[in-house]
Amino acid sequence: MLVVGALFTGGAIYCTLTAFTTQAWAYLVGTLFCGAIGVGLLIGSVPRNGTLVQTFPEGVRVVARNEVRDLPWREVTYTITPGKGTATHSITAPGLKGLALEGLTDHETLQQVAQRRVVEAKVGPAIEAFNRGESVGFGAFEVSRAGIGQGRRTLPWPSYGGIVLAQGQVSITQLPTGRFASVSLGTVRDYMLLVHLLDTISRQLPRTAPAG
């Protein structure tokens, strides 16, 4: 939209210069036509909420209120908060509180890119921390060598049956049958990262049949 608007605006300028240069005032009709379309497209290309978000392989740039923040993906947290018939996708980082991506230009593509980049940047360090015996927090859940923690409870890895997302609820299943815990998607930070981490860990750890 921005590029097309600039082209129409350039056409309006060309028609104006041609009209005065050649005394062919009919070109002023082109000035009005191209100018109206160009200005309309340029105005429409401006973010409605005054915030501009640009993604790069290394991180994301947020421009708001004349402030520019460059944030590496490893510092970005991606949260999805379910609502009635919809969901709010937002990113947070040091110095950035809950920036909702809805309403931004091409927000669906932006959401996909941001989720993928966050996973790519964080999954390696998360696995390394797990292998060192450290816990990795995801809000409502905590992943450690002992298992998956939720509150004061911990599900040991031999009993881990998988992770399911349905109707805005994230559920951890327990073997042989049953559900260990179910929480709102909005309480889980970096949900896609959690999915990738659990899949990687469950494949790399030796599995034994759960007692009973």
N, C-alpha and C positions, 0 to 999 in steps of 0.2 A: 504493500500500500504506500509506503514511504517513497519507494523508487518511482512508482507510477505517478504519484502526486508531484514529485520533482520534475518528471518529464513534461507533464501538462503545464506546470508553472513555467518551465523553460519555453514551451510553445507559446504561452501568453506573452512572454517577454519578446520572443522573436517576432510575433505578429505586431506588437506595438512598435518595435524598431523599424520594421518593414513599412508600416503605415506612414510613419513620419519621414522615412527616407524616400519613399517612392510617391508620396502624396496619394497613395491608394487607400482611402479611408475605409474601404470595405474590410481591410485586415483587422480593423478594430472589433468587428464581429467575432473574429477568431480569438482576439484578446479576451473578450468577455466570456466566450465559451470555455476556452482552455483555462482561463484564470479561475472561473467558478469551480470547475472540476478539480483543478490542482489544489486550490486552497481547501476544498472539502476533504480531499484525500489526505492532505498533510495534517489537518486537524484530527481526522479519524485515526491517524497512525499514532497519535500521542496517547500513552497509557492513561486509562481513565482514572486510576487512583494515584497518579503522579509517581509511580514506582517503575523503574526499569530493571529487569533482571537479564543478565547475559551469562551463558554457560560456556566454559572452556574445558579442555581435557584436565587441566590442573585444578580448577575450582570454579566458583561462581562470583560474578560481580553484581552487587546490588547498589543502584543509584536511587536515592530518595532524599527529598528535602535538601538538595544540593550537597549531600554527603555521598561519598563513594566508598564502598567496602569490598575488598577482594578477599574472599574466604576460600581456603583450600577445602576440597571435598572431605578430607579426614576430620575436619572440625564441624561439618554440617550434620545436623540431625533431621531426619525426614519423618514426619508424623502425619497419619491419616486419621481424622476424627469423623466418625460416621454421624449422619443426621437423618432426618426424615426424607427418604428418597434420594439422598445425595451424600456426599462426603467432602470434607474440607482437607485439602492437601497443603501442608505448610512446612517450612524449613526454619530451623533455629540454629544459632551459632553464637559464639562469644561476641557480644555487642549487637546481636540481632535477635529480637524477640518475636517469635511466631509470625513470620511473613506468609500470609495465605497466597497461594499461587493462582487461585481462581480470580478471574477478572483481568489477569495479565494477558498480553498478546500471545496467542497460540499456546495457551496454558496447558492443553493436553500433551502436546509434544514436550513442553518444558517439564512436566511432571515425570514423563517417561525417562527423559535424559537425566534428571536429577536423581531419581531412584537408582538408575543403573550406575551412575558415577559414584554415588555414595557407597553402594555395595562393592564396586571395584576398588575403591580407595580404602575401605575399612575391613573387608573380609580377611585379607592377609594378616594385618596386625592383630585382628581378633583371634585368629587361629593360633598365632604365635603366643599371645597372652594366655590362651587356654592351655597350650602345651607347656607353658612355664608354671602352670598351677594357679594362675590368677583367675578371678571372676570377671565376666563381661556382662555389664548391665544393659537391659533393654526396657527400663521402666518397670512394668509389672513383672517381668521375668528376669532371672539371673542365670547365666550359664557358667558352670564350673566343672572341674574334674569329678566332683561328687554327683553331678546331675543337673537337672533343671529346677531352679528354686522359684517358688511363688509364695511370698510371705514367709511364714516359718516352716513351710513344707518343702521337701526336695524329692524329686522323682529321679531315682538312680537310672543310669544309662541303660542297663539291661532291660528295664521296664518301659523305656521310651518307645511309643508306637507311632508317633508322627505329629504333625501340626496341621490344623485345619482352620480355614477362615470361612465363616458362614454368617450371613445377616449381621455383619458388623461385630462379630464375636470371634476372638482367637482362642482356639481350644488346643490343649496338649492332651493327646490320647495316651492311655496307659495299657500295657500288655498284661494279661492276654486280651482282656476287653475292658472297656470303661473309659472314663475321662478323668484326668488328673486335675486340670484346672481350666477355667474358661473366663476370659476377661474381655472388656471392650477394646476394640482395635485402637481407640484413641489413647489408651494407657500404655501402648506398646511403641517404644521408639524404634525407628529403623526396622519396621516389620520385615521388609524384604531381606535385609541383612541377617536378621534372626533366622529366617527360613534357610538361607544359604549356609549359615554357620551350623545349624542343627543337622542339615543334610550332610555336610562335610564331616562333622564329628561322628555322627552315627555310622558312617561308612568306614571311618578309620579306626574306630574302637572295636576290640573283639567283642562279639555278642554271645551272651549265654542266656539260656532260658530262665525267665524269672521264676522265683520260688512260688510254689503253689500252682 
